[in-house]
Each structure stands twice: as C-alpha cells, then as structure tokens.
Amino acid sequence: MLKCFIFINKRLLDYSGKAQAQTIRARISKRFKSTAVDMEKEIKSCHRGALIVFEGVDRSGKTTQCNLLQKNLNADGGDVQLLKFPDRTTVIGQMINDYLACKKEVEDHSIHLLFSANRWESVPTMLELLNKGTTLIIDRYAFSGVAFTAAKPGFKIDWCKQPDIGLPRPDAVLYLTLSSEVAAKRGGFGIERYEQTDFQKKVASNFELLKDESWQLIDADKSVDDLHKELKNICNKTIEDVQNKPILKLWTEGEIECKTKS
C-alpha cells in the first residue's frame, strides 16, 4: 500500500512538473512573440521615405517628369509627394517669384539667401513626411541654388554652399542632361530671368563641380515616355534601398534623427 502511494505521488509530481514546464514555456514563448512584434513595429515605424532630387538646366524636362512620377508611383500603391523649389506659395517664395519674373530687383547676395531660406522653411514638413514613410520627389534643390548664383560674376561655389549646409541630404540626385541649345528650342524658354543660353552654360558647368556619388546622369534628349520609364525604375530602387537608412546632412557630417509620432 505504501509503495502504491509513493508511486502515485511520484506520477502526480512528474505530471505537475511537466504541466508547470509547459506553462512556463508558453509564457516565455508569448513574451518573446510580443517582444518580436514590438521590435517589428519599431523597425517599421522608422521605415522612411526616400528623398529624390531632380536637377538640370532649365527646360530639361524636370517638372514634367516629376509630375509623372508622383502620379504613377502613387497609382502603383506608393506614398509619394512632390515639392518644388522655390516654393512660391510662401511669403519668401512670393518675393522670389517676383524676382524671377523680373517684376522686382534684389541684390544678388540677398536673393541667394532668400532661395536658401525658402528651402529651410520646408525642412520640418519634409522630415515629418520622410519619417512617416512618404517619398519626396523634389524639383530643384540646394544644388540649383549654388549652380545659378555661382554663375554670376564674383561668386564662388564654396560661399554659395554655406547657407544650405545641414539640409537633409538627398538619397539620389537625378541630373537630367540636355544641351543648352536643345533646351533653348523647347517651349517657354526665355520667360524667366535666368533662361539665357550663355548663362545656362555656366550653370551646367557648375553642376559638374557639384556632382558626388549620389548623382546619376540621365540623358533627357529622348521621348517623355522613355525617359519616364527609366526614371521610374531608378526611383523604385532608391525607395527600396534607403528605407532603413538614416537621413544624412547635406555637405557636412552627421545624421538627422528619425522621429516618429506615437
């Protein structure tokens, strides 16, 4: 009888131990799964959008292609917004617009700083969009500001870069190449202040001095559709490549912190 009692208690203890172990394992598994889900959410929360800049001489087709990319990338299920510099909707942008339309004269140093200020006033919105996963297609950026001002007498590229140091650095700069002569034949050339063939040649030379590893040179002397297909493929690859990378600062060291709203 005693042996039977000991045997039964032993079996109960073995069963209890197994049940307890299973419970512990279940709790640990649940906790690890919860942690993994939280980590995945955290990673996804910092999946950022790409910052893709289009540069080139006037009438090279930048605006047409930027509009097409915004439309078609969104149609494919993307989250893409288009920004154009100068942003002529702000107070500073309206001053720049009057200058470009030859309605007002502004001293060359002053207008350069206004162009830069127009970019800086958009930075909070740009970072908010990038950090929530929206890709930004940008029609002209700081490179244009430098290239155009440095094409004027008495200006050096190093000085022209100073006001824009620290802006969000583009993940890709798509530079549309087109000869000044071909650009001059396109509709609308010559309407604004800087649309003069000789001046555009100087601007193109300055762009050559600003190129770095993020630049891709794209021959823009082709049909709108063919050019769009090429650019769309580049944009899709860039969006995929940079989603887990930090946003860097332009023309200086350092990263811009990824801030997500809770």
Order of alpha helices (4+ residues) and beta strands (2+ residues): alpha-beta-alpha-beta-alpha-alpha-alpha-beta-alpha-alpha-beta-alpha-alpha-beta-alpha-beta-beta
